[in-house]
Amino acid sequence: MKHNFQLRLLSLSKYNFQLILLLAFLVISCQVKNVETAKIRGKIVNPRTDEVVISRDFLLLRSDTIKLNGQNELSGTVKVPVEGLYIIFIFPEFQTIYLKPGDSLAIHLNVDEFDESISFSGSLGFENNLLLDMFLANERENNYFYDHRFQFDVASFNKKLDSFETEKNSLIENFKDEYSQTSIKYKQILTLFKNSAYYNLKEHYALKNMNVKFSDDYFSYRSVLQKQLADPNVIYMNSFADSFLEYKMKKKCEKGRNPFLELSYLIDNEIFDAEFKDNMFVKYCLRYINRFRISEQDTVVKDFYHKMKDVSYQSFCDEIIANNRLMRVGNLFPKGEYLTPQKHQISSDSLFKSGTKYLVVFWDLRFRKNFVSNLKKLKKYQEQYPELQFVLINTNTGQFDEWQLQVPDEQNIRFVQAVDGQQIQKIRPYSLAQIYLLDGQTIKASKINMYAPGFEQELQQFIEE
């Protein structure tokens, strides 16, 4: 009995062990199937920065960053909650890539020849190479019509569109076997990717020919806006929607109603896909905020916010509004710390002294041509206004040695480097041409760029005050 009992215990223990192994295998299998990441590796030639960003949205809010190693190679995992298009941002360029949870993608590209040099391999290599070929075909089609300024009659225009459609279909036909093995989702994305350039060109042709009476059949492609999209990140869908909204706005020609409120209404009523609708809401909300330098939530902003589903988009807009608030005329220039070329740290209080007028501009080491053109402009202003002081702030925090080597020998321009990257982003949220006119530390003018019409007249008035 004792032996039998021990055997039964052994058999039971063996059974339990097998059961545990089976359960562990099932758990691991479930985990593998539900993995919400993808592996990314690759080689970047001529990078401008040491990082690559992979994002689910064009604002890079839901994103992962992979650092390059000393050989300009990258290797890491990124969040991929759903199959679809993601944005790969390698400063200063971006492209969309197709990713699936649990899969991998390898990339090789030269930043100086961005779209033309990208090649993909790995488990998703074929899908991404075909998408890139389709993108380049869309670009060729787009360039052809813009180069000819859309100067075709309707019949000739449609005929030429059909010829490009045949070319793009042949791309898929050339890889029929590989294409047949891809997912249904991918096929839907590729179809929308291919057709979106066609939608955009049709809409732009109608916009350029507002006086032409088109048949209802001509606009049949617009029905795509009333459907769920295969993916909200198809690039040309944004251009198509922009042209569509502009066409609708021109047809309405209503006076007295705020055009951005009208745009908000059109987006809400003419676009069905929730994610794509949010993309358009945030684009036009930001356009409104930037154009009018909105520094408080007003009726228009609140209207956009009420309709946006993605709260992270609202937060992003709020950051721009807060930056505009900092830059309002009459405010003190935001406090910060700076390094001189001699590596002395000074505060903004020491940099900007009362009783002196300043023109403040910015420098980014990654945009050498921009710096050179801005410097020419400053030299011109130096000759016109010898009493004006010039401060040029380098925004590349942490790259002091490289900046120091490039500082030119200019007697009447004060060169400094920002210490705090987040602080400088608040001061300069728009572009490298952004400028300030300061009287001591008080902001007298805050402009998006010094090439805008009327700026020189405003500068003259500032000097004479």
C-alpha positions in Angstrom: 0.0 0.0 0.0 2.8 2.3 0.9 4.5 1.7 -2.5 1.2 2.2 -4.4 0.5 5.3 -2.5 3.9 6.7 -3.3 3.5 5.7 -7.0 0.1 7.5 -7.1 1.8 10.5 -5.5 4.6 10.3 -8.1 2.1 10.0 -10.9 0.0 12.9 -9.6 3.2 15.0 -9.2 4.2 14.1 -12.7 0.7 15.0 -13.9 0.8 18.3 -12.0 4.2 19.1 -13.5 2.9 18.5 -17.0 -0.1 20.6 -16.3 2.0 23.4 -15.0 4.2 23.2 -18.1 1.1 23.3 -20.3 -0.3 26.3 -18.5 3.0 28.1 -18.7 3.2 27.4 -22.4 -0.4 28.7 -22.9 0.4 31.8 -20.9 3.6 32.4 -22.9 1.8 31.8 -26.2 -0.9 34.3 -25.2 1.7 36.8 -24.3 3.4 36.3 -27.7 0.2 36.8 -29.5 -0.7 39.9 -27.6 2.7 41.5 -27.8 2.1 45.2 -28.5 5.6 46.0 -29.7 7.7 45.7 -32.8 11.5 45.4 -33.2 13.2 48.2 -35.2 16.8 48.1 -36.3 18.8 49.8 -39.0 21.6 52.0 -40.2 21.3 55.8 -40.7 23.8 57.6 -43.0 24.5 61.3 -42.5 22.2 61.7 -39.4 21.6 65.2 -38.0 20.7 64.0 -34.6 21.4 60.8 -32.6 17.8 59.6 -32.4 15.0 58.1 -34.4 11.3 58.7 -33.3 8.5 56.3 -34.1 5.0 57.8 -33.6 1.4 56.8 -34.0 0.5 60.5 -34.7 1.9 63.3 -36.8 2.4 65.5 -33.7 4.8 62.9 -32.2 2.8 62.8 -29.0 2.4 59.0 -28.8 5.9 58.1 -29.7 9.0 56.1 -28.8 12.6 57.2 -29.3 15.5 54.9 -30.3 19.0 56.2 -29.9 21.7 55.7 -32.5 25.0 54.1 -31.4 28.5 55.3 -32.3 28.2 53.6 -35.7 24.9 55.4 -36.4 23.0 52.1 -36.0 19.7 51.7 -34.2 18.1 48.8 -32.4 15.2 48.7 -30.1 11.5 48.0 -29.6 8.6 50.4 -30.0 4.9 50.3 -29.0 2.7 49.0 -31.7 -0.8 48.6 -30.2 -2.5 48.1 -33.6 -1.5 47.2 -37.1 -1.1 50.2 -39.3 0.9 53.2 -40.4 3.3 54.9 -38.0 5.4 58.0 -38.5 9.2 57.6 -38.5 10.9 60.9 -37.9 14.6 61.2 -38.5 15.4 64.9 -38.3 14.6 66.9 -40.4 12.5 64.4 -42.5 9.7 62.0 -41.9 8.0 59.1 -43.7 5.2 56.6 -42.8 6.0 53.0 -42.2 3.8 49.9 -41.7 4.1 48.0 -38.5 2.3 45.0 -36.9 2.4 43.9 -33.3 5.1 41.3 -32.7 6.9 41.8 -36.0 10.2 43.4 -37.0 11.5 45.9 -39.5 15.0 46.8 -40.6 15.8 50.2 -42.2 18.7 51.6 -44.2 18.7 55.2 -45.3 20.8 58.3 -46.2 19.3 61.4 -44.6 20.6 63.5 -47.5 18.6 61.5 -50.0 15.8 60.6 -47.7 12.9 59.1 -49.7 15.1 57.9 -52.5 17.5 56.0 -50.3 15.2 54.2 -47.9 15.2 50.4 -48.1 13.5 47.9 -45.8 14.1 44.3 -44.8 12.9 42.0 -42.0 9.5 40.4 -41.6 7.8 43.6 -42.8 10.3 44.5 -45.5 8.2 43.7 -48.6 5.2 45.6 -47.3 7.2 48.7 -46.6 9.2 48.6 -49.8 6.0 48.4 -51.8 4.5 51.3 -49.8 7.6 53.4 -50.5 7.4 52.6 -54.2 3.8 53.6 -54.2 4.7 56.9 -52.3 7.3 57.7 -55.0 4.8 56.9 -57.7 2.3 59.2 -56.0 5.0 61.9 -55.9 5.7 61.6 -59.6 2.0 61.9 -60.4 1.6 64.9 -58.1 4.7 66.7 -59.5 3.5 66.1 -63.1 0.2 67.9 -62.5 1.7 70.7 -60.4 4.5 71.3 -63.0 1.8 71.7 -65.7 -0.2 73.9 -63.3 -3.3 71.7 -63.9 -3.8 73.3 -67.3 -5.9 70.5 -68.9 -9.5 70.2 -70.0 -11.5 67.8 -67.9 -11.2 64.9 -70.4 -7.4 65.3 -70.8 -7.0 65.5 -67.0 -9.0 62.4 -66.4 -7.1 60.5 -69.1 -3.7 61.4 -67.6 -4.9 60.4 -64.2 -5.9 57.0 -65.6 -2.4 56.5 -67.0 -0.8 57.1 -63.6 -3.4 54.7 -62.1 -2.2 52.0 -64.5 1.4 52.6 -63.6 0.6 52.2 -59.8 -1.5 49.1 -60.3 1.5 47.5 -62.2 3.6 48.0 -59.0 1.3 45.6 -57.2 1.0 43.2 -60.2 4.8 42.9 -60.3 4.7 41.3 -56.8 1.4 39.5 -57.0 2.6 36.4 -55.0 4.1 38.4 -52.1 1.1 40.8 -52.1 -1.4 37.9 -51.9 0.2 36.8 -48.6 -0.1 40.1 -46.9 -2.9 40.9 -44.4 -6.3 42.2 -45.3 -5.6 45.3 -43.3 -2.4 46.0 -45.3 -4.2 45.6 -48.6 -6.8 48.1 -47.4 -4.1 50.5 -46.4 -2.2 50.2 -49.6 -5.4 50.7 -51.7 -6.1 54.0 -49.8 -2.4 55.0 -50.0 -2.6 54.5 -53.8 -5.9 56.3 -54.3 -5.3 59.2 -51.9 -3.1 61.0 -54.5 -5.8 60.6 -57.1 -8.4 62.1 -54.6 -6.1 65.0 -53.9 -5.5 65.8 -57.5 -9.1 65.6 -58.5 -10.0 67.9 -55.6 -7.2 70.3 -56.5 -8.3 70.4 -60.1 -11.8 71.3 -59.1 -10.4 74.0 -56.8 -8.3 75.5 -59.6 -11.4 75.5 -61.9 -14.2 76.8 -59.7 -16.1 78.2 -62.7 -16.3 74.8 -64.4 -19.6 72.9 -64.0 -18.6 69.4 -63.0 -20.9 66.4 -63.2 -22.0 64.8 -60.0 -20.0 61.7 -61.1 -16.8 63.7 -61.1 -17.0 64.1 -57.3 -17.8 60.5 -56.6 -14.4 60.0 -54.9 -15.5 62.3 -52.1 -17.6 59.4 -50.7 -14.3 58.1 -49.0 -14.6 60.9 -46.5 -17.9 59.5 -45.3 -16.4 56.1 -44.5 -14.1 54.5 -41.9 -10.6 54.8 -43.3 -8.1 51.9 -43.4 -5.7 54.2 -41.6 -5.8 57.9 -40.6 -2.0 58.4 -41.3 -2.2 58.1 -45.1 -0.2 61.2 -46.1 -2.1 62.4 -49.1 -5.5 62.1 -47.4 -4.5 65.2 -45.4 -3.8 67.2 -48.6 -7.0 66.0 -50.1 -9.0 67.0 -47.1 -7.4 70.5 -47.1 -8.3 71.1 -50.7 -11.8 69.7 -50.1 -12.4 72.1 -47.2 -11.0 75.0 -49.2 -13.4 74.2 -52.0 -16.3 74.0 -49.7 -15.3 77.3 -48.0 -15.1 79.1 -51.4 -18.5 77.8 -52.4 -20.1 79.1 -49.3 -18.7 82.6 -49.4 -20.7 83.6 -46.3 -19.6 86.8 -44.6 -19.8 87.6 -40.9 -19.2 84.0 -39.7 -15.7 83.2 -38.4 -14.0 81.1 -41.1 -12.4 78.8 -38.5 -15.8 78.1 -36.9 -17.1 77.2 -40.4 -14.1 74.9 -40.9 -14.8 73.2 -37.6 -18.4 72.7 -38.7 -17.4 71.3 -42.0 -14.8 68.9 -40.5 -17.4 67.6 -38.0 -20.1 67.1 -40.7 -18.1 66.0 -43.8 -15.6 63.6 -42.3 -16.6 60.3 -40.7 -13.5 58.6 -39.5 -13.0 59.6 -35.8 -9.1 59.6 -35.8 -8.8 61.3 -39.2 -11.4 63.9 -38.0 -9.3 64.6 -34.9 -6.2 65.0 -37.1 -8.0 67.7 -39.1 -9.4 69.4 -35.9 -6.0 69.7 -34.4 -4.4 70.9 -37.6 -6.9 73.8 -38.0 -7.0 74.6 -34.3 -3.2 75.0 -34.4 -3.4 77.0 -37.6 -5.9 79.4 -35.9 -3.7 79.6 -32.7 -0.6 80.3 -34.7 -2.1 82.8 -37.2 -3.6 85.0 -34.5 -1.1 84.2 -31.7 -4.0 83.2 -29.5 -2.9 83.4 -25.8 -6.2 82.4 -24.1 -8.9 79.8 -24.9 -11.5 81.8 -26.9 -14.8 80.7 -28.5 -13.1 79.2 -31.5 -10.5 77.2 -29.5 -13.2 75.9 -27.2 -15.3 74.9 -30.2 -12.4 72.8 -31.5 -11.7 71.3 -28.1 -15.4 70.3 -27.7 -15.3 68.3 -30.9 -11.8 66.7 -30.4 -11.8 63.2 -29.0 -8.1 63.0 -28.3 -7.3 64.9 -25.1 -3.6 64.8 -25.9 -4.3 67.0 -28.9 -6.0 69.6 -26.6 -3.0 69.5 -24.3 -0.6 70.1 -27.2 -2.7 73.2 -28.3 -2.7 74.4 -24.7 1.1 74.4 -24.7 1.2 76.6 -27.8 -1.3 78.9 -26.2 0.8 79.1 -23.0 3.9 79.9 -25.1 2.0 82.7 -26.9 1.0 84.0 -23.5 4.7 84.2 -22.5 5.5 86.1 -25.7 2.8 88.8 -25.4 3.8 92.4 -26.0 4.4 94.1 -22.6 5.6 90.9 -20.9 9.2 90.6 -19.6 11.4 88.3 -21.7 11.3 84.9 -20.1 14.2 84.4 -17.7 16.9 81.9 -18.6 20.6 81.0 -18.4 23.1 81.3 -21.3 26.7 80.5 -22.1 29.0 82.9 -23.8 31.6 81.6 -26.4 34.1 82.0 -23.5 32.0 79.5 -21.5 30.8 82.1 -18.9 27.3 81.5 -17.7 25.1 84.6 -17.6 21.4 85.2 -16.8 18.9 87.0 -19.1 18.9 89.8 -16.5 22.6 90.4 -17.3 22.1 89.9 -21.1 19.3 92.4 -21.5 19.9 95.7 -19.8 17.4 98.6 -19.3 17.7 101.6 -21.6 18.9 99.4 -24.5 17.0 98.1 -27.5 17.6 94.6 -28.7 16.7 92.4 -31.7 16.8 88.8 -30.6 17.2 86.0 -33.2 18.0 82.2 -33.0 20.5 79.8 -34.4 20.2 76.0 -34.8 23.4 74.1 -35.7 21.3 71.7 -37.8 20.3 74.4 -40.2 23.4 76.1 -41.4 21.8 77.8 -44.5 19.2 79.4 -42.3 21.9 80.8 -40.0 23.8 82.2 -42.9 20.8 84.0 -44.4 19.7 85.4 -41.0 23.2 86.7 -40.5 23.1 88.6 -43.8 19.8 90.1 -42.7 21.3 91.2 -39.3 24.3 92.8 -41.0 22.0 94.9 -43.1 20.1 96.0 -40.0 23.4 96.8 -38.3 24.2 99.3 -41.0 20.7 100.9 -40.8 20.4 101.0 -37.0 23.9 101.2 -35.4 22.2 102.0 -32.0 20.4 98.6 -32.0 21.9 95.7 -30.1 21.8 92.2 -31.6 21.6 88.9 -29.6 21.8 85.6 -31.4 20.8 82.6 -29.2 22.0 79.1 -30.2 19.2 76.6 -29.3 21.4 73.4 -29.4 21.9 72.8 -25.7 24.6 70.4 -24.9 26.6 71.1 -28.1 28.8 73.9 -26.8 32.1 72.8 -28.4 30.6 72.5 -31.9 28.8 75.8 -31.6 31.9 77.6 -30.2 33.9 76.5 -33.3 31.3 78.0 -35.6 30.8 81.4 -33.9 31.8 84.0 -36.5 33.9 87.0 -35.7 31.2 89.7 -35.6 31.9 92.7 -33.3 28.3 94.0 -32.9 26.4 90.7 -32.4 26.2 89.0 -29.0 26.4 85.2 -29.4 25.1 83.0 -26.6 24.0 79.4 -26.1 20.9 78.4 -24.3 21.4 76.2 -21.2 17.9 74.8 -20.7 16.3 73.2 -23.8 12.8 73.2 -22.4 13.0 76.9 -21.6 14.2 77.8 -25.1 11.4 75.8 -26.7 8.9 78.0 -24.9 10.7 81.1 -26.1 11.0 79.9 -29.7 8.1 77.6 -30.4 7.6 78.5 -34.1 10.5 78.8 -36.5 14.2 79.7 -36.8 13.2 83.0 -38.3 11.3 83.9 -35.2 12.4 87.2 -33.5 11.9 89.5 -30.6 12.2 93.3 -30.2 13.1 94.1 -26.6 13.4 97.4 -24.8 15.5 96.2 -21.9 13.8 93.0 -20.8 10.3 94.2 -22.0 8.9 92.6 -25.1 7.9 95.2 -27.7 7.3 92.9 -30.6 7.2 89.1 -31.0 7.2 88.0 -34.6 7.1 84.6 -36.2 9.7 85.7 -38.8 11.7 88.8 -39.8 11.0 88.2 -43.5 7.3 89.0 -43.2 5.9 92.0 -45.1 5.8 95.1 -43.0 8.5 94.0 -40.5 11.1 96.6 -41.6 8.5 99.3 -41.1 7.7 98.0 -37.6 11.4 97.8 -36.8 11.8 101.5 -37.9 9.0 102.5 -35.6 10.5 100.5 -32.7 13.9 102.4 -33.1 12.2 105.8 -33.3 10.0 105.3 -30.1 
